[in-house]
Amino acid sequence: MENFRFTAFEKTGEILFDEVWTFESEEIAKVEGQKQIEEKGVEEKTHRLVNSSGKLVLFHI
C-alpha cells in the first residue's frame, strides 16, 4: 500500500481538501482517486494527487 496526498483548491488559494489517501498502486490511485474526487464534487476545482515522492498522479487546473 502506498500513501498519496490529495489537495483541492479554490481559485482564491483557499484549501478545500488536504488529505492522505492510501492505494495499492499508482495505477489504482489514478482510477480510484478520480472516483473519490468526483464523489467530493471537486472535479472542476484545481486539484492534485501526488505520490509520497511528490510525483503528480492526477492534476487539474
Contacts in CASP RR format, 6 or more apart in sequence:
PFRMAT RR
TARGET T0000
AUTHOR 0000-0000-0000
METHOD contacts of the structure
MODEL  1
MENFRFTAFEKTGEILFDEVWTFESEEIAKVEGQKQIEEKGVEEKTHRLV
NSSGKLVLFHI
1 22 0 8 1.000
1 23 0 8 1.000
1 24 0 8 1.000
2 22 0 8 1.000
2 23 0 8 1.000
2 24 0 8 1.000
2 25 0 8 1.000
2 26 0 8 1.000
2 29 0 8 1.000
2 51 0 8 1.000
2 52 0 8 1.000
3 20 0 8 1.000
3 21 0 8 1.000
3 22 0 8 1.000
3 51 0 8 1.000
3 52 0 8 1.000
4 20 0 8 1.000
4 21 0 8 1.000
4 22 0 8 1.000
4 23 0 8 1.000
4 29 0 8 1.000
4 33 0 8 1.000
4 49 0 8 1.000
4 50 0 8 1.000
4 51 0 8 1.000
4 52 0 8 1.000
4 57 0 8 1.000
5 18 0 8 1.000
5 19 0 8 1.000
5 20 0 8 1.000
5 21 0 8 1.000
5 49 0 8 1.000
5 50 0 8 1.000
5 52 0 8 1.000
5 54 0 8 1.000
6 17 0 8 1.000
6 18 0 8 1.000
6 19 0 8 1.000
6 20 0 8 1.000
6 21 0 8 1.000
6 33 0 8 1.000
6 36 0 8 1.000
6 37 0 8 1.000
6 47 0 8 1.000
6 48 0 8 1.000
6 49 0 8 1.000
7 15 0 8 1.000
7 17 0 8 1.000
7 18 0 8 1.000
7 19 0 8 1.000
7 47 0 8 1.000
7 48 0 8 1.000
8 15 0 8 1.000
8 16 0 8 1.000
8 17 0 8 1.000
8 37 0 8 1.000
8 40 0 8 1.000
8 42 0 8 1.000
8 45 0 8 1.000
8 46 0 8 1.000
8 47 0 8 1.000
9 15 0 8 1.000
9 16 0 8 1.000
9 45 0 8 1.000
9 46 0 8 1.000
9 47 0 8 1.000
10 16 0 8 1.000
10 45 0 8 1.000
10 46 0 8 1.000
11 46 0 8 1.000
16 42 0 8 1.000
16 45 0 8 1.000
17 40 0 8 1.000
17 42 0 8 1.000
17 47 0 8 1.000
21 29 0 8 1.000
21 33 0 8 1.000
21 36 0 8 1.000
21 49 0 8 1.000
23 29 0 8 1.000
23 32 0 8 1.000
23 33 0 8 1.000
26 51 0 8 1.000
26 57 0 8 1.000
29 49 0 8 1.000
29 51 0 8 1.000
29 57 0 8 1.000
29 58 0 8 1.000
30 49 0 8 1.000
30 57 0 8 1.000
30 58 0 8 1.000
33 49 0 8 1.000
33 58 0 8 1.000
34 43 0 8 1.000
34 58 0 8 1.000
37 43 0 8 1.000
37 47 0 8 1.000
37 49 0 8 1.000
37 58 0 8 1.000
43 60 0 8 1.000
44 60 0 8 1.000
45 60 0 8 1.000
46 60 0 8 1.000
46 61 0 8 1.000
47 58 0 8 1.000
47 59 0 8 1.000
47 60 0 8 1.000
48 56 0 8 1.000
48 58 0 8 1.000
48 59 0 8 1.000
48 60 0 8 1.000
49 56 0 8 1.000
49 57 0 8 1.000
49 58 0 8 1.000
49 59 0 8 1.000
50 56 0 8 1.000
50 57 0 8 1.000
51 57 0 8 1.000
END
